[in-house]
Amino acid sequence: MKITAFCLLLGLMVGCSPVKEYQKSKINDSDMELAAKKSEKFENTFQLYREASSGANGGKTGGGCGCN
């Protein structure tokens, strides 16, 4: 049992490695963000104009009836 636990722990530790200096620039890529800015902008546009909703995000004011 102890040998199995040791081998499992050793196998998990292999995946942990320090990040080299030249690799750190790739960590901050825009593709690494959770919400991509292009898709977030598309969702806001869709919500504001198609659903005629307004909020505090600087979009179109007024309802979907054309009355501003």
PQR file with spaces between the fields and no chain letter, atoms N, CA, C, O and H, PARSE charges and radii, in Angstrom:
ATOM       1  N    MET     1       0.826   -1.203    0.000 -0.4000 1.5000
ATOM       2  CA   MET     1       0.000    0.000    0.000 -0.0000 2.0000
ATOM       3  C    MET     1       0.864    1.258    0.000  0.5500 1.7000
ATOM       4  O    MET     1       0.584    2.215   -0.721 -0.5500 1.4000
ATOM       5  N    LYS     2       1.917    1.244    0.819 -0.4000 1.5000
ATOM       6  CA   LYS     2       2.792    2.414    0.878 -0.0000 2.0000
ATOM       7  C    LYS     2       3.539    2.612   -0.440  0.5500 1.7000
ATOM       8  O    LYS     2       3.763    3.742   -0.876 -0.5500 1.4000
ATOM       9  H    LYS     2       2.145    0.466    1.405  0.4000 1.0000
ATOM      10  N    ILE     3       3.917    1.510   -1.061 -0.4000 1.5000
ATOM      11  CA   ILE     3       4.637    1.610   -2.333 -0.0000 2.0000
ATOM      12  C    ILE     3       3.719    2.170   -3.415  0.5500 1.7000
ATOM      13  O    ILE     3       4.150    2.979   -4.237 -0.5500 1.4000
ATOM      14  H    ILE     3       3.735    0.592   -0.707  0.4000 1.0000
ATOM      15  N    THR     4       2.467    1.747   -3.418 -0.4000 1.5000
ATOM      16  CA   THR     4       1.499    2.250   -4.396 -0.0000 2.0000
ATOM      17  C    THR     4       1.258    3.741   -4.199  0.5500 1.7000
ATOM      18  O    THR     4       1.206    4.495   -5.171 -0.5500 1.4000
ATOM      19  H    THR     4       2.118    1.090   -2.750  0.4000 1.0000
ATOM      20  N    ALA     5       1.110    4.170   -2.950 -0.4000 1.5000
ATOM      21  CA   ALA     5       0.899    5.586   -2.659 -0.0000 2.0000
ATOM      22  C    ALA     5       2.123    6.401   -3.047  0.5500 1.7000
ATOM      23  O    ALA     5       1.996    7.506   -3.575 -0.5500 1.4000
ATOM      24  H    ALA     5       1.152    3.557   -2.161  0.4000 1.0000
ATOM      25  N    PHE     6       3.311    5.856   -2.787 -0.4000 1.5000
ATOM      26  CA   PHE     6       4.544    6.553   -3.148 -0.0000 2.0000
ATOM      27  C    PHE     6       4.663    6.700   -4.663  0.5500 1.7000
ATOM      28  O    PHE     6       5.029    7.767   -5.155 -0.5500 1.4000
ATOM      29  H    PHE     6       3.414    4.959   -2.359  0.4000 1.0000
ATOM      30  N    CYS     7       4.360    5.642   -5.400 -0.4000 1.5000
ATOM      31  CA   CYS     7       4.425    5.695   -6.866 -0.0000 2.0000
ATOM      32  C    CYS     7       3.397    6.673   -7.428  0.5500 1.7000
ATOM      33  O    CYS     7       3.678    7.388   -8.390 -0.5500 1.4000
ATOM      34  H    CYS     7       4.063    4.774   -5.000  0.4000 1.0000
ATOM      35  N    LEU     8       2.224    6.703   -6.837 -0.4000 1.5000
ATOM      36  CA   LEU     8       1.192    7.640   -7.274 -0.0000 2.0000
ATOM      37  C    LEU     8       1.620    9.078   -7.006  0.5500 1.7000
ATOM      38  O    LEU     8       1.444    9.949   -7.857 -0.5500 1.4000
ATOM      39  H    LEU     8       1.996    6.123   -6.056  0.4000 1.0000
ATOM      40  N    LEU     9       2.177    9.328   -5.836 -0.4000 1.5000
ATOM      41  CA   LEU     9       2.660   10.660   -5.491 -0.0000 2.0000
ATOM      42  C    LEU     9       3.804   11.072   -6.407  0.5500 1.7000
ATOM      43  O    LEU     9       3.865   12.219   -6.850 -0.5500 1.4000
ATOM      44  H    LEU     9       2.320    8.620   -5.144  0.4000 1.0000
ATOM      45  N    LEU    10       4.696   10.157   -6.689 -0.4000 1.5000
ATOM      46  CA   LEU    10       5.815   10.436   -7.580 -0.0000 2.0000
ATOM      47  C    LEU    10       5.318   10.750   -8.994  0.5500 1.7000
ATOM      48  O    LEU    10       5.848   11.641   -9.658 -0.5500 1.4000
ATOM      49  H    LEU    10       4.646    9.225   -6.330  0.4000 1.0000
ATOM      50  N    GLY    11       4.317   10.030   -9.443 -0.4000 1.5000
ATOM      51  CA   GLY    11       3.745   10.284  -10.762 -0.0000 2.0000
ATOM      52  C    GLY    11       3.059   11.636  -10.854  0.5500 1.7000
ATOM      53  O    GLY    11       3.098   12.281  -11.902 -0.5500 1.4000
ATOM      54  H    GLY    11       3.886    9.306   -8.905  0.4000 1.0000
ATOM      55  N    LEU    12       2.433   12.071   -9.769 -0.4000 1.5000
ATOM      56  CA   LEU    12       1.773   13.378   -9.768 -0.0000 2.0000
ATOM      57  C    LEU    12       2.777   14.521   -9.709  0.5500 1.7000
ATOM      58  O    LEU    12       2.528   15.597  -10.253 -0.5500 1.4000
ATOM      59  H    LEU    12       2.402   11.547   -8.918  0.4000 1.0000
ATOM      60  N    MET    13       3.896   14.296   -9.061 -0.4000 1.5000
ATOM      61  CA   MET    13       4.906   15.346   -8.934 -0.0000 2.0000
ATOM      62  C    MET    13       5.642   15.597  -10.243  0.5500 1.7000
ATOM      63  O    MET    13       6.226   16.668  -10.414 -0.5500 1.4000
ATOM      64  H    MET    13       4.099   13.422   -8.619  0.4000 1.0000
ATOM      65  N    VAL    14       5.633   14.666  -11.152 -0.4000 1.5000
ATOM      66  CA   VAL    14       6.306   14.837  -12.434 -0.0000 2.0000
ATOM      67  C    VAL    14       5.633   15.946  -13.239  0.5500 1.7000
ATOM      68  O    VAL    14       6.303   16.632  -14.012 -0.5500 1.4000
ATOM      69  H    VAL    14       5.159   13.797  -11.013  0.4000 1.0000
ATOM      70  N    GLY    15       4.325   16.135  -13.076 -0.4000 1.5000
ATOM      71  CA   GLY    15       3.593   17.154  -13.814 -0.0000 2.0000
ATOM      72  C    GLY    15       3.863   18.564  -13.347  0.5500 1.7000
ATOM      73  O    GLY    15       3.520   19.510  -14.055 -0.5500 1.4000
ATOM      74  H    GLY    15       3.781   15.578  -12.449  0.4000 1.0000
ATOM      75  N    CYS    16       4.462   18.745  -12.190 -0.4000 1.5000
ATOM      76  CA   CYS    16       4.769   20.071  -11.660 -0.0000 2.0000
ATOM      77  C    CYS    16       6.177   20.461  -12.089  0.5500 1.7000
ATOM      78  O    CYS    16       7.146   19.789  -11.735 -0.5500 1.4000
ATOM      79  H    CYS    16       4.742   17.977  -11.614  0.4000 1.0000
ATOM      80  N    SER    17       6.288   21.525  -12.836 -0.4000 1.5000
ATOM      81  CA   SER    17       7.607   21.997  -13.256 -0.0000 2.0000
ATOM      82  C    SER    17       7.599   23.517  -13.248  0.5500 1.7000
ATOM      83  O    SER    17       6.567   24.132  -13.516 -0.5500 1.4000
ATOM      84  H    SER    17       5.501   22.071  -13.124  0.4000 1.0000
ATOM      85  N    PRO    18       8.729   24.124  -12.946 -0.5600 1.5000
ATOM      86  CA   PRO    18       8.788   25.592  -12.938  0.2800 2.0000
ATOM      87  C    PRO    18       8.681   26.152  -14.355  0.5500 1.7000
ATOM      88  O    PRO    18       9.092   25.510  -15.322 -0.5500 1.4000
ATOM      89  N    VAL    19       8.132   27.340  -14.460 -0.4000 1.5000
ATOM      90  CA   VAL    19       7.982   28.005  -15.755 -0.0000 2.0000
ATOM      91  C    VAL    19       9.245   28.802  -16.027  0.5500 1.7000
ATOM      92  O    VAL    19       9.690   29.576  -15.179 -0.5500 1.4000
ATOM      93  H    VAL    19       7.799   27.861  -13.675  0.4000 1.0000
ATOM      94  N    LYS    20       9.819   28.617  -17.194 -0.4000 1.5000
ATOM      95  CA   LYS    20      11.040   29.334  -17.565 -0.0000 2.0000
ATOM      96  C    LYS    20      10.687   30.770  -17.958  0.5500 1.7000
ATOM      97  O    LYS    20       9.541   31.074  -18.288 -0.5500 1.4000
ATOM      98  H    LYS    20       9.458   27.989  -17.883  0.4000 1.0000
ATOM      99  N    GLU    21      11.692   31.642  -17.916 -0.4000 1.5000
ATOM     100  CA   GLU    21      11.475   33.066  -18.183 -0.0000 2.0000
ATOM     101  C    GLU    21      10.912   33.306  -19.581  0.5500 1.7000
ATOM     102  O    GLU    21      10.021   34.138  -19.747 -0.5500 1.4000
ATOM     103  H    GLU    21      12.623   31.395  -17.649  0.4000 1.0000
ATOM     104  N    TYR    22      11.407   32.606  -20.569 -0.4000 1.5000
ATOM     105  CA   TYR    22      10.937   32.835  -21.936 -0.0000 2.0000
ATOM     106  C    TYR    22       9.549   32.258  -22.178  0.5500 1.7000
ATOM     107  O    TYR    22       8.927   32.570  -23.194 -0.5500 1.4000
ATOM     108  H    TYR    22      12.131   31.929  -20.434  0.4000 1.0000
ATOM     109  N    GLN    23       9.048   31.425  -21.273 -0.4000 1.5000
ATOM     110  CA   GLN    23       7.709   30.865  -21.410 -0.0000 2.0000
ATOM     111  C    GLN    23       6.652   31.731  -20.728  0.5500 1.7000
ATOM     112  O    GLN    23       5.459   31.559  -20.980 -0.5500 1.4000
ATOM     113  H    GLN    23       9.553   31.171  -20.448  0.4000 1.0000
ATOM     114  N    LYS    24       7.070   32.649  -19.876 -0.4000 1.5000
ATOM     115  CA   LYS    24       6.115   33.462  -19.120 -0.0000 2.0000
ATOM     116  C    LYS    24       5.349   34.437  -19.997  0.5500 1.7000
ATOM     117  O    LYS    24       4.243   34.839  -19.634 -0.5500 1.4000
ATOM     118  H    LYS    24       8.039   32.789  -19.672  0.4000 1.0000
ATOM     119  N    SER    25       5.897   34.829  -21.134 -0.4000 1.5000
ATOM     120  CA   SER    25       5.179   35.760  -22.009 -0.0000 2.0000
ATOM     121  C    SER    25       3.961   35.098  -22.634  0.5500 1.7000
ATOM     122  O    SER    25       2.997   35.786  -22.968 -0.5500 1.4000
ATOM     123  H    SER    25       6.795   34.503  -21.429  0.4000 1.0000
ATOM     124  N    LYS    26       3.982   33.789  -22.798 -0.4000 1.5000
ATOM     125  CA   LYS    26       2.857   33.079  -23.394 -0.0000 2.0000
ATOM     126  C    LYS    26       1.708   32.898  -22.416  0.5500 1.7000
ATOM     127  O    LYS    26       0.580   32.635  -22.834 -0.5500 1.4000
ATOM     128  H    LYS    26       4.766   33.231  -22.526  0.4000 1.0000
ATOM     129  N    ILE    27       1.972   33.035  -21.130 -0.4000 1.5000
ATOM     130  CA   ILE    27       0.928   32.846  -20.126 -0.0000 2.0000
ATOM     131  C    ILE    27      -0.104   33.965  -20.207  0.5500 1.7000
ATOM     132  O    ILE    27      -1.285   33.732  -19.948 -0.5500 1.4000
ATOM     133  H    ILE    27       2.888   33.249  -20.791  0.4000 1.0000
ATOM     134  N    ASN    28       0.318   35.165  -20.560 -0.4000 1.5000
ATOM     135  CA   ASN    28      -0.567   36.327  -20.569 -0.0000 2.0000
ATOM     136  C    ASN    28      -1.227   36.573  -21.919  0.5500 1.7000
ATOM     137  O    ASN    28      -1.725   37.672  -22.159 -0.5500 1.4000
ATOM     138  H    ASN    28       1.277   35.355  -20.770  0.4000 1.0000
ATOM     139  N    ASP    29      -1.244   35.596  -22.795 -0.4000 1.5000
ATOM     140  CA   ASP    29      -1.891   35.765  -24.094 -0.0000 2.0000
ATOM     141  C    ASP    29      -3.387   35.999  -23.924  0.5500 1.7000
ATOM     142  O    ASP    29      -4.000   35.523  -22.969 -0.5500 1.4000
ATOM     143  H    ASP    29      -0.840   34.703  -22.600  0.4000 1.0000
ATOM     144  N    SER    30      -3.961   36.735  -24.858 -0.4000 1.5000
ATOM     145  CA   SER    30      -5.401   36.996  -24.785 -0.0000 2.0000
ATOM     146  C    SER    30      -6.209   35.724  -24.991  0.5500 1.7000
ATOM     147  O    SER    30      -7.355   35.638  -24.550 -0.5500 1.4000
ATOM     148  H    SER    30      -3.464   37.123  -25.634  0.4000 1.0000
ATOM     149  N    ASP    31      -5.623   34.735  -25.658 -0.4000 1.5000
ATOM     150  CA   ASP    31      -6.325   33.461  -25.846 -0.0000 2.0000
ATOM     151  C    ASP    31      -6.457   32.683  -24.552  0.5500 1.7000
ATOM     152  O    ASP    31      -7.284   31.776  -24.458 -0.5500 1.4000
ATOM     153  H    ASP    31      -4.692   34.805  -26.017  0.4000 1.0000
ATOM     154  N    MET    32      -5.658   33.022  -23.557 -0.4000 1.5000
ATOM     155  CA   MET    32      -5.679   32.303  -22.289 -0.0000 2.0000
ATOM     156  C    MET    32      -6.757   32.836  -21.341  0.5500 1.7000
ATOM     157  O    MET    32      -6.990   32.243  -20.288 -0.5500 1.4000
ATOM     158  H    MET    32      -4.986   33.759  -23.633  0.4000 1.0000
ATOM     159  N    GLU    33      -7.415   33.939  -21.691 -0.4000 1.5000
ATOM     160  CA   GLU    33      -8.437   34.512  -20.826 -0.0000 2.0000
ATOM     161  C    GLU    33      -9.674   33.625  -20.808  0.5500 1.7000
ATOM     162  O    GLU    33      -9.957   32.915  -21.773 -0.5500 1.4000
ATOM     163  H    GLU    33      -7.226   34.421  -22.546  0.4000 1.0000
ATOM     164  N    LEU    34     -10.404   33.672  -19.703 -0.4000 1.5000
ATOM     165  CA   LEU    34     -11.603   32.853  -19.583 -0.0000 2.0000
ATOM     166  C    LEU    34     -12.691   33.309  -20.541  0.5500 1.7000
ATOM     167  O    LEU    34     -13.316   32.481  -21.203 -0.5500 1.4000
ATOM     168  H    LEU    34     -10.173   34.249  -18.919  0.4000 1.0000
ATOM     169  N    ALA    35     -12.925   34.606  -20.624 -0.4000 1.5000
ATOM     170  CA   ALA    35     -13.934   35.143  -21.540 -0.0000 2.0000
ATOM     171  C    ALA    35     -13.207   35.933  -22.622  0.5500 1.7000
ATOM     172  O    ALA    35     -12.612   36.975  -22.343 -0.5500 1.4000
ATOM     173  H    ALA    35     -12.417   35.279  -20.086  0.4000 1.0000
ATOM     174  N    ALA    36     -13.253   35.453  -23.822 -0.4000 1.5000
ATOM     175  CA   ALA    36     -12.606   36.161  -24.922 -0.0000 2.0000
ATOM     176  C    ALA    36     -13.334   37.481  -25.165  0.5500 1.7000
ATOM     177  O    ALA    36     -14.561   37.544  -25.082 -0.5500 1.4000
ATOM     178  H    ALA    36     -13.735   34.607  -24.049  0.4000 1.0000
ATOM     179  N    LYS    37     -12.591   38.508  -25.460 -0.4000 1.5000
ATOM     180  CA   LYS    37     -13.184   39.834  -25.608 -0.0000 2.0000
ATOM     181  C    LYS    37     -14.109   39.919  -26.819  0.5500 1.7000
ATOM     182  O    LYS    37     -15.117   40.625  -26.780 -0.5500 1.4000
ATOM     183  H    LYS    37     -11.594   38.456  -25.527  0.4000 1.0000
ATOM     184  N    LYS    38     -13.776   39.209  -27.888 -0.4000 1.5000
ATOM     185  CA   LYS    38     -14.624   39.255  -29.081 -0.0000 2.0000
ATOM     186  C    LYS    38     -15.984   38.632  -28.813  0.5500 1.7000
ATOM     187  O    LYS    38     -17.011   39.181  -29.211 -0.5500 1.4000
ATOM     188  H    LYS    38     -12.957   38.636  -27.919  0.4000 1.0000
ATOM     189  N    SER    39     -15.994   37.497  -28.146 -0.4000 1.5000
ATOM     190  CA   SER    39     -17.276   36.853  -27.877 -0.0000 2.0000
ATOM     191  C    SER    39     -18.068   37.629  -26.834  0.5500 1.7000
ATOM     192  O    SER    39     -19.298   37.658  -26.890 -0.5500 1.4000
ATOM     193  H    SER    39     -15.159   37.052  -27.822  0.4000 1.0000
ATOM     194  N    GLU    40     -17.381   38.258  -25.881 -0.4000 1.5000
ATOM     195  CA   GLU    40     -18.073   39.064  -24.880 -0.0000 2.0000
ATOM     196  C    GLU    40     -18.723   40.281  -25.535  0.5500 1.7000
ATOM     197  O    GLU    40     -19.848   40.641  -25.190 -0.5500 1.4000
ATOM     198  H    GLU    40     -16.382   38.234  -25.836  0.4000 1.0000
ATOM     199  N    LYS    41     -18.027   40.914  -26.473 -0.4000 1.5000
ATOM     200  CA   LYS    41     -18.590   42.061  -27.185 -0.0000 2.0000
ATOM     201  C    LYS    41     -19.795   41.638  -28.022  0.5500 1.7000
ATOM     202  O    LYS    41     -20.792   42.357  -28.088 -0.5500 1.4000
ATOM     203  H    LYS    41     -17.113   40.621  -26.753  0.4000 1.0000
ATOM     204  N    PHE    42     -19.702   40.472  -28.660 -0.4000 1.5000
ATOM     205  CA   PHE    42     -20.820   39.966  -29.450 -0.0000 2.0000
ATOM     206  C    PHE    42     -22.030   39.704  -28.571  0.5500 1.7000
ATOM     207  O    PHE    42     -23.154   40.038  -28.946 -0.5500 1.4000
ATOM     208  H    PHE    42     -18.892   39.888  -28.607  0.4000 1.0000
ATOM     209  N    GLU    43     -21.813   39.110  -27.406 -0.4000 1.5000
ATOM     210  CA   GLU    43     -22.924   38.831  -26.494 -0.0000 2.0000
ATOM     211  C    GLU    43     -23.571   40.122  -26.015  0.5500 1.7000
ATOM     212  O    GLU    43     -24.797   40.197  -25.929 -0.5500 1.4000
ATOM     213  H    GLU    43     -20.900   38.839  -27.101  0.4000 1.0000
ATOM     214  N    ASN    44     -22.771   41.145  -25.701 -0.4000 1.5000
ATOM     215  CA   ASN    44     -23.336   42.424  -25.269 -0.0000 2.0000
ATOM     216  C    ASN    44     -24.141   43.073  -26.388  0.5500 1.7000
ATOM     217  O    ASN    44     -25.223   43.604  -26.141 -0.5500 1.4000
ATOM     218  H    ASN    44     -21.775   41.084  -25.771  0.4000 1.0000
ATOM     219  N    THR    45     -23.624   43.036  -27.619 -0.4000 1.5000
ATOM     220  CA   THR    45     -24.344   43.607  -28.750 -0.0000 2.0000
ATOM     221  C    THR    45     -25.656   42.875  -28.979  0.5500 1.7000
ATOM     222  O    THR    45     -26.693   43.498  -29.208 -0.5500 1.4000
ATOM     223  H    THR    45     -22.745   42.604  -27.819  0.4000 1.0000
ATOM     224  N    PHE    46     -25.608   41.568  -28.916 -0.4000 1.5000
ATOM     225  CA   PHE    46     -26.811   40.771  -29.101 -0.0000 2.0000
ATOM     226  C    PHE    46     -27.835   41.093  -28.027  0.5500 1.7000
ATOM     227  O    PHE    46     -29.018   41.253  -28.326 -0.5500 1.4000
ATOM     228  H    PHE    46     -24.767   41.061  -28.730  0.4000 1.0000
ATOM     229  N    GLN    47     -27.395   41.190  -26.791 -0.4000 1.5000
ATOM     230  CA   GLN    47     -28.313   41.461  -25.687 -0.0000 2.0000
ATOM     231  C    GLN    47     -28.904   42.862  -25.799  0.5500 1.7000
ATOM     232  O    GLN    47     -30.090   43.053  -25.530 -0.5500 1.4000
ATOM     233  H    GLN    47     -26.433   41.060  -26.549  0.4000 1.0000
ATOM     234  N    LEU    48     -28.101   43.834  -26.188 -0.4000 1.5000
ATOM     235  CA   LEU    48     -28.579   45.214  -26.224 -0.0000 2.0000
ATOM     236  C    LEU    48     -29.551   45.478  -27.371  0.5500 1.7000
ATOM     237  O    LEU    48     -30.578   46.126  -27.171 -0.5500 1.4000
ATOM     238  H    LEU    48     -27.137   43.678  -26.407  0.4000 1.0000
ATOM     239  N    TYR    49     -29.243   44.989  -28.556 -0.4000 1.5000
ATOM     240  CA   TYR    49     -30.038   45.360  -29.718 -0.0000 2.0000
ATOM     241  C    TYR    49     -31.117   44.352  -30.088  0.5500 1.7000
ATOM     242  O    TYR    49     -32.207   44.742  -30.507 -0.5500 1.4000
ATOM     243  H    TYR    49     -28.408   44.462  -28.718  0.4000 1.0000
ATOM     244  N    ARG    50     -30.837   43.086  -29.941 -0.4000 1.5000
ATOM     245  CA   ARG    50     -31.831   42.082  -30.308 -0.0000 2.0000
ATOM     246  C    ARG    50     -32.891   41.925  -29.228  0.5500 1.7000
ATOM     247  O    ARG    50     -34.073   41.765  -29.533 -0.5500 1.4000
ATOM     248  H    ARG    50     -29.952   42.769  -29.600  0.4000 1.0000
ATOM     249  N    GLU    51     -32.477   41.970  -27.983 -0.4000 1.5000
ATOM     250  CA   GLU    51     -33.413   41.774  -26.888 -0.0000 2.0000
ATOM     251  C    GLU    51     -33.968   43.096  -26.373  0.5500 1.7000
ATOM     252  O    GLU    51     -34.871   43.112  -25.537 -0.5500 1.4000
ATOM     253  H    GLU    51     -31.517   42.100  -27.736  0.4000 1.0000
ATOM     254  N    ALA    52     -33.423   44.209  -26.874 -0.4000 1.5000
ATOM     255  CA   ALA    52     -33.868   45.556  -26.505 -0.0000 2.0000
ATOM     256  C    ALA    52     -33.768   45.796  -25.012  0.5500 1.7000
ATOM     257  O    ALA    52     -34.618   46.461  -24.420 -0.5500 1.4000
ATOM     258  H    ALA    52     -32.689   44.196  -27.553  0.4000 1.0000
ATOM     259  N    SER    53     -32.737   45.257  -24.416 -0.4000 1.5000
ATOM     260  CA   SER    53     -32.523   45.500  -22.989 -0.0000 2.0000
ATOM     261  C    SER    53     -31.457   46.567  -22.833  0.5500 1.7000
ATOM     262  O    SER    53     -30.587   46.717  -23.691 -0.5500 1.4000
ATOM     263  H    SER    53     -32.046   44.717  -24.897  0.4000 1.0000
ATOM     264  N    SER    54     -31.525   47.289  -21.762 -0.4000 1.5000
ATOM     265  CA   SER    54     -30.533   48.321  -21.502 -0.0000 2.0000
ATOM     266  C    SER    54     -30.016   48.151  -20.092  0.5500 1.7000
ATOM     267  O    SER    54     -30.693   47.617  -19.214 -0.5500 1.4000
ATOM     268  H    SER    54     -32.231   47.167  -21.065  0.4000 1.0000
ATOM     269  N    GLY    55     -28.798   48.620  -19.902 -0.4000 1.5000
ATOM     270  CA   GLY    55     -28.196   48.498  -18.582 -0.0000 2.0000
ATOM     271  C    GLY    55     -27.098   49.519  -18.413  0.5500 1.7000
ATOM     272  O    GLY    55     -27.053   50.526  -19.119 -0.5500 1.4000
ATOM     273  H    GLY    55     -28.248   49.054  -20.615  0.4000 1.0000
ATOM     274  N    ALA    56     -26.222   49.256  -17.480 -0.4000 1.5000
ATOM     275  CA   ALA    56     -25.158   50.199  -17.163 -0.0000 2.0000
ATOM     276  C    ALA    56     -23.896   49.920  -17.961  0.5500 1.7000
ATOM     277  O    ALA    56     -22.803   50.257  -17.506 -0.5500 1.4000
ATOM     278  H    ALA    56     -26.259   48.438  -16.906  0.4000 1.0000
ATOM     279  N    ASN    57     -24.011   49.320  -19.125 -0.4000 1.5000
ATOM     280  CA   ASN    57     -22.822   49.015  -19.908 -0.0000 2.0000
ATOM     281  C    ASN    57     -22.640   49.959  -21.090  0.5500 1.7000
ATOM     282  O    ASN    57     -21.905   49.624  -22.018 -0.5500 1.4000
ATOM     283  H    ASN    57     -24.899   49.046  -19.494  0.4000 1.0000
ATOM     284  N    GLY    58     -23.269   51.102  -21.093 -0.4000 1.5000
ATOM     285  CA   GLY    58     -23.052   52.115  -22.115 -0.0000 2.0000
ATOM     286  C    GLY    58     -23.696   51.818  -23.450  0.5500 1.7000
ATOM     287  O    GLY    58     -23.274   52.366  -24.468 -0.5500 1.4000
ATOM     288  H    GLY    58     -23.866   51.375  -20.339  0.4000 1.0000
ATOM     289  N    GLY    59     -24.673   50.995  -23.475 -0.4000 1.5000
ATOM     290  CA   GLY    59     -25.316   50.629  -24.734 -0.0000 2.0000
ATOM     291  C    GLY    59     -26.464   51.556  -25.072  0.5500 1.7000
ATOM     292  O    GLY    59     -26.606   52.627  -24.482 -0.5500 1.4000
ATOM     293  H    GLY    59     -25.016   50.550  -22.648  0.4000 1.0000
ATOM     294  N    LYS    60     -27.266   51.147  -26.008 -0.4000 1.5000
ATOM     295  CA   LYS    60     -28.420   51.905  -26.468 -0.0000 2.0000
ATOM     296  C    LYS    60     -29.440   52.013  -25.334  0.5500 1.7000
ATOM     297  O    LYS    60     -29.715   51.035  -24.639 -0.5500 1.4000
ATOM     298  H    LYS    60     -27.150   50.278  -26.488  0.4000 1.0000
ATOM     299  N    THR    61     -29.987   53.194  -25.160 -0.4000 1.5000
ATOM     300  CA   THR    61     -31.007   53.375  -24.134 -0.0000 2.0000
ATOM     301  C    THR    61     -32.378   53.326  -24.773  0.5500 1.7000
ATOM     302  O    THR    61     -32.523   53.557  -25.973 -0.5500 1.4000
ATOM     303  H    THR    61     -29.763   53.988  -25.725  0.4000 1.0000
ATOM     304  N    GLY    62     -33.346   53.034  -23.997 -0.4000 1.5000
ATOM     305  CA   GLY    62     -34.707   52.946  -24.500 -0.0000 2.0000
ATOM     306  C    GLY    62     -35.104   51.517  -24.765  0.5500 1.7000
ATOM     307  O    GLY    62     -34.289   50.603  -24.641 -0.5500 1.4000
ATOM     308  H    GLY    62     -33.228   52.846  -23.022  0.4000 1.0000
ATOM     309  N    GLY    63     -36.326   51.327  -25.120 -0.4000 1.5000
ATOM     310  CA   GLY    63     -36.834   49.986  -25.350 -0.0000 2.0000
ATOM     311  C    GLY    63     -36.735   49.570  -26.801  0.5500 1.7000
ATOM     312  O    GLY    63     -36.152   50.283  -27.618 -0.5500 1.4000
ATOM     313  H    GLY    63     -36.988   52.069  -25.221  0.4000 1.0000
ATOM     314  N    GLY    64     -37.293   48.438  -27.121 -0.4000 1.5000
ATOM     315  CA   GLY    64     -37.260   47.923  -28.475 -0.0000 2.0000
ATOM     316  C    GLY    64     -38.333   48.518  -29.362  0.5500 1.7000
ATOM     317  O    GLY    64     -38.436   48.155  -30.534 -0.5500 1.4000
ATOM     318  H    GLY    64     -37.766   47.859  -26.458  0.4000 1.0000
ATOM     319  N    CYS    65     -39.141   49.431  -28.824 -0.4000 1.5000
ATOM     320  CA   CYS    65     -40.238   50.003  -29.596 -0.0000 2.0000
ATOM     321  C    CYS    65     -39.785   51.167  -30.461  0.5500 1.7000
ATOM     322  O    CYS    65     -40.584   51.700  -31.231 -0.5500 1.4000
ATOM     323  H    CYS    65     -39.057   49.726  -27.872  0.4000 1.0000
ATOM     324  N    GLY    66     -38.512   51.580  -30.356 -0.4000 1.5000
ATOM     325  CA   GLY    66     -38.010   52.695  -31.142 -0.0000 2.0000
ATOM     326  C    GLY    66     -38.125   54.027  -30.430  0.5500 1.7000
ATOM     327  O    GLY    66     -37.740   55.049  -30.999 -0.5500 1.4000
ATOM     328  H    GLY    66     -37.863   51.146  -29.730  0.4000 1.0000
ATOM     329  N    CYS    67     -38.630   54.061  -29.224 -0.4000 1.5000
ATOM     330  CA   CYS    67     -38.732   55.312  -28.478 -0.0000 2.0000
ATOM     331  C    CYS    67     -37.506   55.450  -27.581  0.5500 1.7000
ATOM     332  O    CYS    67     -37.296   54.642  -26.677 -0.5500 1.4000
ATOM     333  H    CYS    67     -38.943   53.231  -28.762  0.4000 1.0000
ATOM     334  N    ASN    68     -36.709   56.465  -27.832 -0.4000 1.5000
ATOM     335  CA   ASN    68     -35.474   56.660  -27.056 -0.0000 2.0000
ATOM     336  C    ASN    68     -35.679   57.669  -25.972  0.5500 1.7000
ATOM     337  O    ASN    68     -34.751   57.962  -25.218 -0.5500 1.4000
ATOM     338  H    ASN    68     -36.880   57.122  -28.566  0.4000 1.0000
